[in-house]
């Protein structure tokens, strides 16, 4: 692995140029590959990918073969704590991982390079099943998910251990959650509010179907979704997340060795091994246990179909209506996760989440408010992975669906009958687990 002192972010510049000046970005990739690996790259191409919300991928030729690269980029990453792209950690504990052949792992210049794979991504198989149900492919997808859950659980059992606040704070996974809510202070601490909460939303207008209002107004309102009032407003959820998801507070549930961002777009389907992880930008040995499976849980289920990754298509398949009343937003829509997504959540609840929480309880590491921790982390996934306000590529319908999904993930309905409450009931280690069979009223085909 190549290393060098941290400096201005070259990968951040490449990602920006790939959108604004692709030819310049190609030259930058060639220079980086030459400087860091001593290779002359040719036929450099970027891959346009709707799943690459904060990353960039592409291919090039060198040494007589094709190579694939994918790197993740966060704002101010070069100033952040923690090590990056520690794929070897995952292989050492027995996780199926595609190891990079070359990698720069410096903060602000993470650039792993893999042999070019011709395998299908798990995300692409699931996307196909969202709108074209195929029993054979669905059975394959659920079997792959079950196999990976069993492997992950075995690794979490072996690696679960108490962690200190300092160990938790050093893990890069917090850059997907707490760091996106905050800014770095002069003394190295974090200041709330900050980060993407400010850059995405503060002082901006939000256009919803039939209504446009300032974010500060929208954020103070409570949401009635499908006739059920939810307990917290968006700003209350942000405030609670800034407090409860602070790295030092998450240490109490222990830590595990985990990928941390193993959603379906970061999984290959290897014909021999099953699902194989790649792009381990946030892998670590002390990943707070309750965060380890949050990103896959949200991004493989609640983000689909369409509204997050393909928002322009959402308006052609779904409707959404918003009505404003004093202090509230009334939201109705025909959107819901597709059959394959509901089935995936059931598998993850039964095969991974519930036994993992039971393990935490047995070892005295399960906090009393574990439900709130999971909810707040699920809420931050969509709100801070990209800007959910409507714009040129996000119509008001997709914006409304996204905001409603985020609120429903983060805040229970007052009567406790919402889908996320049923999921939490299903994974409660004190329950009999049968609730996993009623995560959504609609049965899987």
N, C-alpha and C positions, 0 to 999 in steps of 0.2 A: 504494500500500500504506500502511495506517495504522500509525503507530508511536507508542509511548509508553514511559515508563520502566517497568521491571519492577515488579510489585507482587504482592500475594497473588493466587493463581490463581483467576480468575473461572471459567475453563473447568473447572477441577477441581471447583469448587463446583457448576457446572451438571451435570456428569457424575454427581456424587453425588446431587444432588436428583432427577435424572431417574429414579433407582431408588427413592428414598425418598419424594419429594414432587413428583410430576410437574407439578402446577399451579404450584408455586413455581419449578420449573426453567423452565417456559414464560415466566414473568414475567422471569426472569434473562436468558433469551435475548433477549426483547424489549428489555430495558434495554441489553444489550450492543450489539445492532444499532443502537439509537437513539444511544447514546453514541459509538460508534466510526465509524459510517457515516452518521449523520444520517437514517436510514430508519425509518419506522413499519412494523413487521412485524405481520402478522395471520395467523391460521390456522396458528400454530406447532405442528408435530407432530414427535414423535420417531419414529425408525424402529427397531423391534426387530429386531436382526440378530445371529445366532449368531456371525458372523465378527468382530463388534466387541468383541474381547477387551479392548482398552485404548483404545477410542475411542467416540465418540458421533456419530450422524448424525441428520439430520432435514430438514424442509422448512419454508418460510414463504412468505408472499406479500408483495410490496412492489413499488412502481413498476408495478403492473398486470400482474405476472407471477409465476411460481413460481420459488423458489430452493432450492438444496440446500446443506447444510453438513455437513462431517465433520471432526472434529478429533481428534487423538491426545493422550493425557494420560498423563504419567509422574509418579511420586511425586517431589516435590521439584524438578520441572522448572524452576521459576522461578529456582532457584539454579544451574542447570547452564550450561556454556559452550556456545557455538555459536549460529548463527542457524537459524531454522526456516522451513519452507514457502517455500523458494527455488525455486519452480516455474519461474521465468524462466530459471534456469541450465539446466534440462533442455531447454526449448524452444530456447535459443540453440545447443545442440550438436546439434540435430536429432532429439531424442527426441519421440515422439508423446505429448503431455501435455495434459490438460484444464486450462487456466489459470483460476484463480479470477478472478471479476469484482471481488471485494472481498476483502481479507484483513487481519486483524490478525496480525502475525508475532512479537509479543513473547514471550520465554520465559515460560511460565506462563499465557499468554493467546493461544494460537494459534487463529484462527478464520477459515478460508477459506470463502468463499461462491461457489458456482458456479451458472450457469443450470441449472435442473432438467432432467436428461436422462431420456429414456425408453428408453435403450439397456439391453441385458442386460449384467450383469456376467459376466466370464469364470468367476467362482466358481460362478455359478448354472448355467451350461452344464455345467461339470464335475460338479457335484453331481448333475445329472440323469443323466449318463453313468455315475456310480458304480454305479447300480442298474438302469439301463435302457439297455443298450448299443444304440446306433443308429449304424450304419456311416457314414451321411451326416454326422451331427453330430460323430462322432468324427473323421472326416477333416477337417471344418471346424476343430475344436478344435486338432488337431495342426498344421494349416497356419497357424493364427493364432499358435501358439507358435513355430513355425519362423520365421515372418516377424519376430516380435518379437525372437527370439534373434539373427537376422541384423542387425537394426537396432542392438541393444544392442552386439553385437560390434564393429560399425563405429564406434560412438561410443567404446567403450573403446579401440580402436586409436588413434583420433585424440587422445584425452585422457589416455592413460596417461603418467605422468611421475613422477620421483622426488619424494618428499615428506619433509618434516622431521618429527621427533617432535612438534613444536609444531603443525604443520598437521594431523597425524593427530588429536592430542588435542582440537582445536577442532571436529572433526566431530561432529554430533549423532547419527550412527549408533551411536556407542558406548553411547548410552543404551538401546539394544536388547540389549546384550551386557554389557560390563564394568561399566557403571554399575549394572546390576541385581544385581551380585554384591557391591557395595561401598557404603560410606557416605562422605559428604564429611567430612573432618577439619576442625578449626578453622583449619588453615593452608592449606586449599583442596585438599589432596591427597585420596587415596582410602584408605579403611581396609577391609581384607578380614579376615574375612567380614562382610557387611552386606547392605543392600538386601533384595531379595526372598528371597534365600537364608535370611535370618533370619526375615523376617515370614511367609513361606510355610511353612517347614519346621522350624526349630529348636524343640526342646521339644514337638513335636506327635506325635500318633500317626498311623500310616498303616494303614488297613484295606484288606487285600487279600483276594481270595477264599480263605476258609478260614484266614486268619491276620491278626492285628493286632499291630503292633510299633512301637516308638518309631522316629522318623526316624533318630536317631543310630545305632540298631542296623541298620536297613535300609541306611543310607548306607555302612556299613562292609563290607557283604556283596558278594561277587562274584556275578554273574548267569550262570546257565546257561540259555540261550535256545534252544529247539528242539534241545536236546541238545548245544549248543556253548557251552563256557565262554568268557566274555569277559574281557579282560585286566584291566580296571579297575573299581573300585567307584564308586559315585556320588560319594562324598566325594573320592576321588582325581581324578575328572573335574572337580569344582568347583575343587579346588586347582590342577590343571594349567591350567584355563581362566583363573583369576585371574592366573596368571603369564604364560601365552603370549598371551592376548588383551588384555593391557594395551596401551593405545593407542600408546605409544612403540615397542613391539616390532612392531606391525603395519605401521609405516612402511616397513620394509625391502622390502616387495613393491610399493612405489609406490602411487599413487592415481589414481583416475579420477573423472569426473563421472558421478554415478549417483543414482538414486532411493533405493536402499537398502532399500526395504520394498515392492517391487512384486510382492507375492503376488496371487493371482487375485481377491481381494476388493477390490483397489485398481486393477483394470483394467476399463474399459468395453469393450464390443465395438461399435466405431463401424462402421456398414455401409460407410463409404467408406475409412477409414484403417486398419481392423483394430483391434488392441488399443491402447487409449489409457490412459496412466497418470494417476492422480489421487491425492490425499492425500499429497503429497510432504513429509511432516513431517521426514524425515531426509535430504533431498537435499543434495548437496554437491559441491564441485569437487575435494576431496582425499580422497574416500572410500577407505579402504584397500582395495586391489583384491580381496583374498581375502574381504572381507566383502560385496562389492557384490551378489552373487547368492545369499547364504546363505539369507536369509528366503524368497525365492521357491522355492528348491530344497526346503527343508523343508516349508513351509506348503502348497505345491501338490501335494506327493507324500506324504511320510511322515505328515502330519497327517490323512490320509484313508484310508478312509472313517470318519466319525463320531466316533472316540474323543476328539478334541480339541475340536471345535466343537459336537458334538451328543452328549455323553457319555451322556445318558439313553437315547438310541437304540441305543448300542453294545451294551448288554446284551441287546437283543432280536435282534441279528444275529450276535453272536460269543460264544464262550466263552473263558474264560481260567482257568487253574489255577496255583496256587502251592504249592510244597512247600519247607519250610525244612529245611536241614541245617546243621551247624556251619559258620558263615562264608559260607554260600551261599544263594542263592534259585534254585530250579528253576522255570522259567516255560514253560508250553506254552499255545498258543492257535491258533485257526484264522484269526486276523486276518492280513491282508496288504493292501498297497495294491491298489486295484482296477486293472482292465486299463487304464483311461484314464490313471491315475496312473503306471503302469509305462511306458506309452508316452510320456508327457510327459517322464519322466526320461531316457528314451533320446534324445529330441529335444534336451533341454537339454545332455546329455553330448556329443552329436555336434556340435551347432551353436554351442554357446557355451562350455561349460567347457573342453573339450579345446583348442580353438584359443586361448582366452584364456590358459591355462597355458603353451601353446607360445610365445605372444607374450612372456609374462613370462620364460620361459627364454631366449629369443633376446636379450632386453634385459638379461639378468643380474639380474633382479629376483625370480626364483622361489626362495624359501628351501628348504633341504633338507628341512625338516619341514612342507612345505605340506599333507601329508595330515593331520597332527595338527591344524593350524590349522583346516582345514575341518571335521574331526570335532568338535573342541571347540565350534566355533561352532554346528554342527548340534545338538549336545547341549543347549546353552543355550536354543535356540529353544523347545522345549516346556517345559523345567523352569522357566523364568522368565517365560514369556509369561502363564501363569496357574498357579494352585496345582493341582498334580496329585494332591494327597491326596484321598481320597474324602470326600464330604460330601453335603449335601442334593441337589445337582444333578450329582454325579459318583459313580456307583456303584463299588464295589470292582473290578468287572471292567474298567471304563474306566480306573480309576487304575492297575491292574496293566499293562494294555496300554500306557498312556502312559509309565510308568516304564521298561518293557522297551524300547519304541521309542527312548526317550532314551538308554538305555545302549547299545543296538545301534548308534545313530548315533555316539556318542562313543567307543566302545571296540571295537577289532577282536576277532573271535573268535580264539582261539588258533591255529586251523588256517587262518585267513584266508579262510574260505569263506562269510562272511556277505554280505548284499546290499550293504551300504555299502562293503565292501572291493572288491566287484566294480565298483561305481560308480567308486571311486577308480582302480581298474585301467583302467577305460574312458576316464577323462579324463587319465591319465598322458601327458604329452607325449612321453615316450620310448617309448610303446607304439604298436602299429599301429592302435589304435582299435577293433579288432574286438570287444573285450570289451563294448562298448556293446550288442551284440546278445544278451547273456546276463546282463542285470542281474537278472532273476528267472527261475527255471526255467520258470514258466508263460508260455506265449506269449500275446501280445495277440490277441484275436479278429480 
